[in-house]
Amino acid sequence: MNLKTVTITLATFGYFVLPAMAQKGFTSKAQAKNEMKNGVKNGNWLEYSDGTGKVVPDTSAPYYNLTVYKKGLKNGLENEFSKNGKLICSLPYKDDKLNGTAKYYDSKGKLTGETSFKDNNLNGVQKTYYESGKVKSQTTWTNNQPGKTESFPDSK
């Protein structure tokens, strides 16, 4: 492989693959470092929550979040888990604001819903799913205002 091919390959990896990996967040408590840099959260963090979204110091709390911080702001996916390690939801953040499609799961790990956000506002399509995986309903949102809602039968 010549130098030009290696350079193009590395550039492509850095441009396409690394941002995608960062967007995925992380899913293991062992990957959390809970490091402060210049007095603010940075990197992979493990935090416990009480079910209302409030972070608590109690490690026996019913939920825990694995969150990626950059310069004190949430950036990337925040994955929330039940105490027993089941993924409940994945929330996409950019500069501490919900941006992208949040995904919600049941206790069996099946996708139950998706909600689109832009700058902390509901924007785009919100979907709920039947256990079969088919769309149950969808609502179009614009700046936190609901638009048309459609419901669909579960034809198995």
N, C-alpha and C positions, 0 to 999 in steps of 0.2 A: 504494500500500500504506500503510495507516495505522500509527501507532506501536504499537498493540496487536498487530497482526499481525506486525510486525517483531520485537517483544519475544518473542512466543511462538515464532517461528521460530528466533531465536537461542538461546533457552532449550532448545528441543528439540534443536538441533544440539549444544549443549554437554553435554546430559544423555545423549544416545544415541550420537552420532557420535564425539565426541572420545574417550570411553573405549574404543570399539571400535577406533579408529585406534591408540591406545596399546597395546592388546593385540596388535596385529599385529606389533609390533616394527619392524625395518627390515632391508633386504636388500642395501644397498650400502655398501661400505667407505667411500665418499666421505661418507656421512652420519655416520660416527663422528667424534666430537670428542675423546674421551678426556680429559674435563675433570674436575678435582677441585673440589669445593665444600666448604669447611670441613674440608679434609683427607680427604674420602671421595669415591669415584667417584660421578659424577652425569651423567645423560644417556646418550647413545649411545656405546658403547665397542666397539672392535675389539681382540680379544685372540687370540693364537696358542696352539694346544695340541698336545700330543704324541701324542694318540690315547688316552690314559688319562684324559683330563679335566683334566690338570695344565696350567695356564697357563705358557707358556715365553716368554722374550724373543726367541727365534729366529724371524725373519720367514719363514724357509724351512721352518718346521714343516709337517707334513702337513695340519693343519686350522686353521681360524680360526673364531672365534665373534663374532657381532654381538649384543651384549647391551645391554638398557636397564637402567640403574641409577637408583635414587632413594634418596638419602641413604645410599649405600654398599651398598644391598641390591638384588638382582636383582628387577625388577618388570616384567612383560610377557614377551614371547617372547624366548628366546635362540635364535637361528638358528645352527646349526653347518653349516659348509661344508667340503668337501674343498679341497685346495690349488688345484684347477682350477676352483673356483667352483660346484660342484654342491651343492645343498642336501642334507644328510644327515638332519637332524632339526630339529624346532621344539619347544622345551621351554618350557611356560608356568610362569612364576614369579610368586609374590606374597610380598613380604617375605622373599626369599631361599629360599623353599621351593617345591618343585614343587607346583603346584595347577592342575588342569585336565587337558586331554588332550594328551599328547605325541604327535607324529606323526613317523614314520620313513619315509625314501624310499630307493629304489634309485638306481643311477647314471644311469638314464634319467629320473628325476624322478617315478616312479610311487610311490604310497603303498604301503608294505609292511606297516605296522603302526601301531597306536594303543594307547596305554596311559593309563589314567586315574589321576591322583594327587590326594591330599588331604594337605596338610601333609607332603610328602616320602614318604608311604606309598602303596603301590598300593591303590587303592580304586576299585571300579567294574569296568568291562569292559575287558579287554585283547583286541585283535583282531589277527590276521595276515591278509594278503590274498594271493590268487593274482595272477599277472601280469595276469589278465583283469579284476581289480578286485573280484571276488567274495570274500566272507569265506571264509577257509580254516579258521580256528579262532577260538574265543573262550573266554576264561576269566574268571570273575567273581572278583574279589579283594576281601577285607575286611581292612583293616589289615595289609597284606603277607602275608596268608594266602590261598592259592589255594582257590577253591571248585570248582564244576563246570566242566569243560572240554568243549566240544563241537567236533567236527570236521565239516566240510561238503565234499562232493565239488564239484569244479569242473565244473559242467555248462555248457559253452560254448554 
